[in-house]
Amino acid sequence: AMTIAICDDDPAVCDYLTGCIREYDALHDIGPDMKILCFPRGGDFLKNPHADILFTDIYMEDLSGIDMLQSIPPRFRPRYVIVISTLTVRMCSRRWIAVWNIKGSPRSFSSMQLPV
C-alpha cells in the first residue's frame, strides 16, 4: 500500500492536491491500496510520520515544513518529499513544483506545471 501525506495549514491546498493525486491515479492506476492523508500542522504529522510520499508546506504556524522534515526519525523518512509554498508559487512566474529525494539529491526529479 502506498501512503501519500499532505501537510499544509490551508485546507484548500490539501483539497487541491488530493484532487490532483486522485486524477493522476485515475490516469496511471497507482493502485487500489493508495491512501492520502491530510495534516493541518507539522506536529500532527510527526505524531505518526508514516508516508511513502510527503507534500509539505514550508511556512506553517506551529512548525515549519523544514523543521518538521528535520524532526522525522530516520527510519520513518518518506521516500520522496515535495516541498510546496503558496508564497513561492506566487513568486515564480512559471509556477513549478519540484520532486526531490528526502536527502536533497535529485535522484528522482520531475516537475509539473500548476494551473494559473
C-alpha distance (Angstrom), angle and dihedral (degrees) to the residues before:
residue distance angle dihedral
A1 . . .
M2 3.80 . .
T3 3.79 118.4 .
I4 3.78 119.9 -159.2
A5 3.80 117.0 -170.6
I6 3.80 125.7 -163.4
C7 3.79 116.7 -163.0
D8 3.80 112.6 -171.5
D9 3.79 133.2 130.2
D10 3.82 91.3 -141.5
P11 3.84 110.5 82.8
A12 3.82 90.6 -159.2
V13 3.82 90.4 60.5
C14 3.82 91.0 49.1
D15 3.81 90.5 50.0
Y16 3.80 92.4 46.6
L17 3.81 94.6 49.1
T18 3.80 91.8 44.8
G19 3.81 88.7 53.8
C20 3.82 92.0 48.5
I21 3.81 91.7 49.7
R22 3.82 92.1 47.9
E23 3.81 89.6 49.0
Y24 3.81 90.8 50.3
D25 3.80 89.7 48.4
A26 3.80 91.1 52.2
L27 3.81 90.4 53.9
H28 3.82 99.3 39.5
D29 3.81 103.9 25.2
I30 3.81 100.1 -128.5
G31 3.77 88.9 -177.1
P32 3.78 144.1 -81.0
D33 3.80 92.8 -100.8
M34 3.82 95.1 60.4
K35 3.81 113.6 128.3
I36 3.81 125.3 -165.0
L37 3.80 115.7 -160.1
C38 3.82 124.4 -173.4
F39 3.80 123.2 -154.4
P40 3.83 121.8 -171.6
R41 3.83 93.4 -158.7
G42 3.79 136.7 33.1
G43 3.79 90.2 -126.0
D44 3.81 89.9 58.3
F45 3.80 91.5 55.5
L46 3.82 91.6 47.8
K47 3.83 90.8 59.0
N48 3.82 87.8 70.0
P49 3.83 107.8 7.6
H50 3.79 99.3 -175.5
A51 3.81 116.1 136.9
D52 3.77 137.2 128.6
I53 3.80 90.2 -155.1
L54 3.81 124.3 23.4
F55 3.80 126.4 -165.2
T56 3.79 109.5 -166.8
D57 3.77 135.7 177.4
I58 3.79 115.5 -129.9
Y59 3.80 96.8 -144.1
M60 3.81 115.1 51.3
E61 3.79 126.9 150.2
D62 3.80 101.7 -123.7
L63 3.81 100.9 36.1
S64 3.79 129.8 -4.0
G65 3.78 118.3 -117.2
I66 3.80 89.9 -116.8
D67 3.83 92.4 52.6
M68 3.80 89.8 46.1
L69 3.83 91.7 52.1
Q70 3.80 90.7 50.2
S71 3.82 89.7 51.3
I72 3.81 96.4 55.3
P73 3.81 109.5 107.4
P74 3.84 110.2 -115.8
R75 3.80 93.9 -115.4
F76 3.83 90.3 56.8
R77 3.81 99.3 44.8
P78 3.80 112.2 131.9
R79 3.77 117.8 -114.3
Y80 3.81 90.8 -124.8
V81 3.81 132.7 18.8
I82 3.79 125.3 -161.9
V83 3.80 110.5 -163.9
I84 3.80 113.6 -155.0
S85 3.76 137.6 178.3
T86 3.77 130.3 174.8
L87 3.81 87.4 -148.1
T88 3.80 90.7 56.3
V89 3.79 92.0 44.1
R90 3.81 91.2 53.3
M91 3.79 90.6 49.8
C92 3.82 95.1 49.3
S93 3.78 112.2 82.2
R94 3.83 94.0 -155.1
R95 3.85 95.8 39.7
W96 3.82 103.2 -136.2
I97 3.79 130.0 171.4
A98 3.80 117.4 -157.6
V99 3.77 125.9 -150.8
W100 3.79 112.5 -143.8
N101 3.77 135.3 178.3
I102 3.84 112.1 -106.3
K103 3.83 91.7 -110.0
G104 3.80 89.5 60.3
S105 3.78 96.7 -108.8
P106 3.80 118.9 125.1
R107 3.82 92.3 -123.3
S108 3.75 90.1 141.3
F109 3.77 111.0 19.1
S110 3.76 126.4 173.4
S111 3.75 133.8 144.1
M112 3.75 138.9 -158.0
Q113 3.74 130.4 -156.8
L114 3.78 116.0 -122.8
P115 3.78 121.5 -138.0
V116 3.81 114.3 -101.2
